[in-house]
Amino acid sequence: MTTPQVLGERYEIGGVLGRGGMAEVHRGRDLRLGREVAVKVLRSDLARDPSFQVRFRREAQAAASLNHPAIVAVYDTGEDRTSTGATPYIVMEYVEGETLRDVLRREGVLSPARAMSFAADICAALDFSHRNGIVHRDVKPGNVMITPQGTVKVMDFGIARAVSDSAATMTSTAAVIGTAQYLSPEQARGESVDARSDVYSVGCLLYELVTGAPPFTGDSPVSVAYQHVREDPRLPSSVNPVIPPDLDAILLKALSKNPANRYQSAAEMRNDLMRALAGQRVEATPVMGDAEKTAIIAAPPGRYGGGGWNDEDDAARTRRRNRIIAAVVAGVLLLGGIIALALTLGGGEEAPQDPAVAQVEVPQLVGQQQEAAEALLADVGLELGDVATQVTEDETEVGTVLDSTPASGAQVDEGTAVALTVGVEPDTVEVPAVVGLDADRAETTLENAGFESVTTEEVDSLRPGGTVTGVEPGEGESVDPSTTITLQVSDGDAEVPDVVGQQQAAATQALRDAGFAVVVPEEVASDQPEGTVIATDPAGGAQATADEQITLQVSSGPAEPETVAVPDVVDQPLAAAQQQLQAAGFAVTVREVPASDPGDVDVVLSTNPAAGTQAAPGSTVTVTVGVAPTTPPPDGGAPPTN
């Protein structure tokens, strides 16, 4: 039997759930918390490539910062170190269900209402992502899970990038991002993208859900990307007549070529979808930019059964089309080498450079203060592009330019935007309030706050098992994000304090301070002083849970001895008196005195203790008995004989 692989001494790896371009996803089990998880492991053939490792870690950081019911949660990240190197992995929420791609394969087309409901939930997840600075960049049916209960879970933020860094274009990243059928026009052109790019991708996804096919298809990613940039999608209701006009309007707005004409946020699109589902008037109307209107008005008649071309000759039109295709091809080729493309632009020419645009040299910017660098750019006629930040430990680099794109000395067109990277001090993060949360939620909260390393240790506590009872560093402290945060997690029981020998009040308080309930059924007699605890159940030092009561045995002091009333035996014959006293439990001693009366001889004259007195059983009662007086002999002689 093969021993299962365990990552990080915690996560047992099971069967493969799926494979992607960078990683394999396995079903797994968290051995510490005893729950099912999904573990994404970087493919072994890529694990040794530093660039892929960086991208994989970025996926973890992007996804871990998102905590939303419609987003697959990320629990943990780590690296499995072997003799061949480190293999990064991500531990995620395990979601039962199937992808929207699976649903489409099985059902073909979804009803408009069901499709809009799914799309609205996807928009809710993306809106949360966008508000937290993350653009997904790869929204498609394969990245949306549907649980058996119909809940949407958006996953795989593997090519997401923080919005603050989203201005990096395809040219600067040298990587194509996104699946061609769901690319936004700006992605296809290699331009900066923002949240509206995801809105376009949701439009493509929703279009496919209700028509059975994406808005654009082709023989190659390049041809599809070209259509995203230049072609208009077919009216959805012309493909599927059951699609209502409101959904037509929503889709056309989401699929506008110009981002300014789309929904400006995922929340806006979701609101219109909810209006359509509720039968209310939607705000969307088919929106077209000027270029799009011109494209429709000037559409070649031959395409629709009319006459020939009149506006320009074929050669000029071919050159313009080739330049558009070349731009799209360049973007695709520069985006990760994922498409090996050899394209011959038949009959085309390269577009000539515009002689009116002057060339200028990017000045030396590295080492300059940001304000000075901006002034230098303005002096030579260049624009300031996006300004990224990079943490530096060197105080002299704070506020200075560390890098520029294009680099200093490069020849560029006048008016080109130059992106800067500026040094900033290390960030500090405040430890959030996590005491009282369960360990999983606390870890996610800390990771979302920016902490990179979270550990847990079990402690005795009567709080429910798995509840955080403390955190180090403490809540509210501001520390470096790389600081390891230690969570103290309750194991569900605690040690009973030893209170034997204490007075009842002090013992009760000590037990209650430890979290236990206390009960005293009744006091018991003992040789200990009254009010002293003589035992507990469970005993001191034992482990007990919060629902167990601690029973105290408290001393009432020494027991009072048992007593019996001395019988009245006065005037009784000695033998009878002795018998009665012994029957009552007393010992008897006899004291003889001369009888003053012959009738008192051998008769009990008195007792000590007196009759009726309470005395302990076994104690001695002295009886006084009369005896005949003795007559002394005359003149000291011998007594007379009878």
HUTAUR-V442891 format. One record per run of one state. SS is the DSSP state (helix for helix, strand for strand, loop for the rest). FROM is the first residue (numbers start at 1). TO is the last residue. Records with the same first field share a line. If there is no record, write none. Layout:
SS: FROM-TO + FROM-TO
This chain:
loop: 1-5 + 8-10 + 20-22 + 31-34 + 43-49 + 65-70 + 72-73 + 83-84 + 94-97 + 108-111 + 132-133 + 136-140 + 147-151 + 155-160 + 166-169 + 174-179 + 183-184 + 189-194 + 212-220 + 231-235 + 240-244 + 255-258 + 262-265 + 278-289 + 298-300 + 305-313 + 335-358 + 362-368 + 380-382 + 392-394 + 399-399 + 406-410 + 414-416 + 425-427 + 431-437 + 450-452 + 460-466 + 473-477 + 481-483 + 491-492 + 496-502 + 514-516 + 520-522 + 525-531 + 538-542 + 546-548 + 556-562 + 566-572 + 584-586 + 595-597 + 602-602 + 609-613 + 617-619 + 628-633 + 637-642
strand: 6-7 + 11-19 + 23-30 + 35-42 + 71-71 + 74-82 + 85-93 + 98-99 + 134-135 + 144-146 + 152-154 + 161-162 + 359-361 + 369-369 + 383-391 + 398-398 + 400-405 + 411-413 + 417-424 + 428-430 + 438-438 + 453-459 + 467-472 + 478-480 + 484-490 + 493-495 + 503-503 + 517-519 + 523-524 + 532-537 + 543-545 + 549-555 + 563-565 + 573-573 + 587-594 + 601-601 + 603-608 + 614-616 + 620-627
helix: 50-64 + 100-107 + 112-131 + 141-143 + 163-165 + 170-173 + 180-182 + 185-188 + 195-211 + 221-230 + 236-239 + 245-254 + 259-261 + 266-277 + 290-297 + 301-304 + 314-334 + 370-379 + 395-397 + 439-449 + 504-513 + 574-583 + 598-600 + 634-636
